Structures are given as structure tokens and as C-alpha cells.
Amino acid sequence: MRAVIAGVVLAITLVLSISLTVTIGPADLSVGDVWGSIWSHLTGAPSPLSVLRDGIVWELRLPRILTAAAVGAGLALVGAIMQALTRNQLADPYLLGISSGASLGAVSVLLLGFAVLLPVAAFAGALLALAATLALAGAFGRITPTRTVLAGVAVSSLAAAITSFVIFWVATGDAYREVLSWLLGSLAGARWEAVLIAGGAVLVVGIPLALTGRILDAFALGDTTAASLGIPVQGVRWTLLGAGALLTGALVAVSGSIGFVGLVLPHAVRLLVGPGHRALLPLSALTGAVFLVWADTLARTVFEPRELPVGIVTAIIGAPVFAILLARRRSEA
């Protein structure tokens, strides 16, 4: 019952957060104006706003905030799954070198002047990094979670080194600022195409992942117990890891590398509802959506007219919160 109540509260909070954050900024907007604009575009009715204010809502703020919600939900969900599959409480969505691979692909096309291909390049880089991680893990025998994590660290370090070399060798002038903004995570350029990519990935890949709670609860009891329950352990593990990597690649392609969301929020939700994954997965997704919506709003408004990369905000909030969670868990133990 506590999980159900938490889910309802978080869902309502998400809707209210989206409605309120669209109004925050220099334009004089109300929640009624926001929903009036949305209604007019969905039904074809005349907009109650002027062309400029309607454009601010529909073309600028709403797609950015919806993208933030989708990215936050996906990262928190994948973080909870990675922690369960690897039995590593420090696991996050970027564990298998996915972020570094996506960064290498994105930075390459940015510096070559093909920014329009950034989502495709980032997604391709993420998948190549995943393939390299699995190939390296399997080169020394049977693929195990520990070998996979170590291979992911190696691939991530190599991709980060190549990315730094490319930036050092090619970047000039304002290109440094554009690349740095993407590497730190930014939703400034998010439009409806980004909503389609991130939201579509969450719907197609994320929802099935959120329904795997029973399987992950069996994994928590150990591979032997899970196998005795009729679960094909290796096949399920790599299917879930691959799906998580696929979802993360799609999210990184539109937002850059945003840290701490997938690492911290599953731990916070566990304190609320316990370790059971049937509640943990959907509640982590809702919490991640709410958190990133407000984090991005802070990023674009605190130092207005200048804007921070949202990855800086999530790190400033996430690092001390994670330290508090670790201290609390240690005291409870």
C-alpha cells in the first residue's frame, strides 16, 4: 500500500512539476496559459496566447521539460536494474562504457561540423562501446558480471582518452564551449525530435524493463536460486543489460552525459519502499523524472541569462545526497 500511495503521489507531482516549470522564466505565463497552449495544439483550437508566448510554451520549454522527464526516468530505471544485475551498489547506467562511447561519437560529429547527426553518432558510439565491453569480457573466458564491469571500466577509459585527444587536436574557438556543454549534460537544444527519441525509448524499452521486478527479485537471491525457479539466468542477465544499454544510448544521444541520477535515486527510493524491485523500478523512474525536471529548471534559471549544463546541477545535488545515504546505510548496519 505504501508503494501504491508513493506511486500516485509521484505521478501527480510529475504532472504538477511539468505544469509549473514551463511557467518559470522571463515570459509572464501561468499554468492556465500552459494548458491552454497544449489544448490548442492537440485539438486545433485557436491558442489563447500570442504567437510569441505560444511559441515559448510549445516550441521551447515544453519539449525541453518533457525530454528532461523522459531522460530522468530512463536513467533512474536503468540504474536500479544495473545495480540489481551486477549486485554492485555503485553501478549506474554508464557502467559498461556507454557514456564514454556516446561522448566519443557525439564529439566527433560536433567537431567535424555535422551537428545534425549528433543523436545518431552518440547512439552508435554507445552501442559500439557496449559491444567492445562484452567482447573484452568474453576474451578471457566465460562472461561474468565482475569481468563485464572491469571491461566496461577499461573501455570507458579508452573512449574518454580518445575523446580528449580529438578535442585537443581538432577543437578551436567556440567549439570548446559547445563540446564541454554536451559532455557535462545539457538539454538546452531539446525540441520535439528529442522528445520523440527519449520518450519513445522509455515507452518501447523502459516500460518492459520496469515490469521485470519479479525476475530481479529472484536474482537478488543468487543465480542458483534464480535458476531453480526456472529463470534462464545468463540469457536474462544479458538481455536486460543489453536493453538497459540500448535505452541509455538513446537518452545520452539527446542529453549528453548526466551523472548521479541513475546512481543516487534508486538508493533513495529503496529507503522509502524497501528493496523489492516490483515497486522500486517504477518508483525510481517517476522519481528520476521529477528530479531531472527541477534540476534542469535550476540549470536554466539560477544564473539567467547564462545557463549551466544540467550535469553540473545533478552533481552538486547528487554527490552530498549520496554521501548522506551511504552514511545512513552504514549507521543502520
Disulfide bonds with the S-S distance in Angstrom:
none
